[in-house]
């Protein structure tokens, strides 16, 4: 995790924007933050208050981009193949 003093306000984006910019699904970005791999920041309530925005947590895009460079989608839902002889 990087020092938060290395980020500028323009580096902060909402989760949906970080997902669109990197191609990493939003739940994966949230999981990285919950594990402490990336920082999360409280958004500015003036930007979303009363406008129906559901995204309140912000992430530093440079940090998400660095983590996304090594991201490989997990194919956990791939059906298992059995190799039994009949």
C-alpha positions as CSV (number, residue, x, y, z in Angstrom):
1,X,0.0,0.0,0.0
2,X,1.3,3.4,-0.9
3,X,1.6,6.5,1.2
4,X,-1.6,8.5,0.8
5,X,0.5,11.7,0.6
6,X,1.6,10.6,-2.9
7,X,-1.9,11.0,-4.3
8,X,-3.5,14.2,-5.6
9,X,-7.3,14.9,-5.4
10,X,-7.6,14.4,-9.1
11,X,-6.3,10.9,-8.7
12,X,-9.4,9.9,-6.7
13,X,-12.2,8.2,-8.6
14,X,-15.4,6.3,-7.7
15,X,-15.3,2.6,-7.9
16,X,-17.3,2.4,-11.1
17,X,-14.9,4.8,-12.8
18,X,-11.9,2.8,-11.6
19,X,-13.5,-0.4,-12.9
20,X,-14.2,1.1,-16.3
21,X,-10.7,2.5,-16.5
22,X,-8.9,-0.7,-15.6
23,X,-11.3,-3.5,-16.7
24,X,-11.2,-5.0,-13.2
25,X,-14.7,-5.8,-11.8
26,X,-15.8,-3.5,-9.0
27,X,-16.2,-6.4,-6.5
28,X,-12.5,-7.2,-7.0
29,X,-11.5,-3.6,-6.3
30,X,-13.6,-3.6,-3.2
31,X,-12.0,-6.9,-2.0
32,X,-8.5,-5.4,-2.6
33,X,-9.5,-2.5,-0.4
34,X,-11.0,-4.7,2.3
35,X,-7.7,-6.7,2.4
36,X,-5.7,-3.6,2.7
37,X,-4.0,-3.9,-0.7
38,X,-5.2,-0.5,-1.8
39,X,-6.4,2.6,0.0
40,X,-10.1,3.7,0.1
41,X,-11.2,7.2,0.7
42,X,-14.5,8.7,1.7
43,X,-16.0,10.7,-1.2
44,X,-17.1,14.3,-0.9
45,X,-20.8,14.3,0.2
46,X,-21.4,17.5,-1.8
47,X,-20.7,15.5,-5.0
48,X,-23.3,12.7,-4.4
49,X,-25.7,14.0,-1.7
50,X,-29.2,14.2,-3.0
51,X,-28.4,13.3,-6.6
52,X,-29.0,9.5,-6.3
53,X,-25.3,8.5,-6.7
54,X,-24.7,5.1,-5.2
55,X,-20.9,5.3,-5.2
56,X,-19.5,7.0,-2.1
57,X,-16.2,5.4,-1.7
58,X,-13.3,6.6,-3.8
59,X,-10.1,4.9,-4.8
60,X,-6.7,6.3,-6.1
61,X,-6.6,5.4,-9.8
62,X,-2.8,5.1,-10.0
63,X,-2.9,2.6,-7.2
64,X,-5.7,0.6,-8.8
65,X,-3.9,0.6,-12.1
66,X,-0.8,-0.8,-10.6
67,X,-2.7,-3.6,-8.9
68,X,-4.7,-4.2,-12.1
69,X,-1.6,-4.8,-14.1
70,X,-1.1,-8.2,-12.4
71,X,-4.9,-9.0,-12.2
72,X,-5.9,-12.3,-13.8
73,X,-9.6,-13.2,-13.8
74,X,-10.5,-16.2,-11.7
75,X,-12.3,-18.8,-13.5
76,X,-13.8,-20.4,-10.4
77,X,-17.2,-21.0,-12.0
78,X,-15.7,-23.1,-14.8
79,X,-17.4,-26.5,-14.9
80,X,-15.2,-29.3,-13.6
81,X,-14.4,-32.0,-16.1
82,X,-14.2,-35.6,-15.1
83,X,-11.8,-38.0,-16.8
84,X,-13.4,-41.3,-15.8
85,X,-13.2,-44.2,-18.1
86,X,-16.6,-45.6,-18.9
